[in-house]
Amino acid sequence: MSYHMDEEVNEAFIRLMDALCMWERNTGRASTLAFIPWEKDERMVVAVDGKPLPPEASFRDMEIPVKLAIERRRGLLYAEWGFKKEEKAA
């Protein structure tokens, strides 16, 4: 499977996703990994729970787990900082 045009970077993606998947299985944790390049000739890579979305996934398919991960993290940060979700930091 090719995730990046540079072979070394591609292999690094594969090792990272394999390691995340194994670590998440062992710990019961979950994450979303997103690589969002700025150049048009590169493709986005999104992995949920250490498993990459298929290459034929649409931008919308990739956008949803990234947005959910950001919203979840934002909620955790608000709780950590003592804010309710509706409140804003001054």
Secondary structure, 3 states (H helix, E strand, C coil): CCCCCCHHHHHHHHHHHHHHHHHHHHHCCCCEEEECCCCCCCCCEEEECCEECCCCCCHHHHHHHHHHHHHHHHHHHHHHHCCCCCCCCC
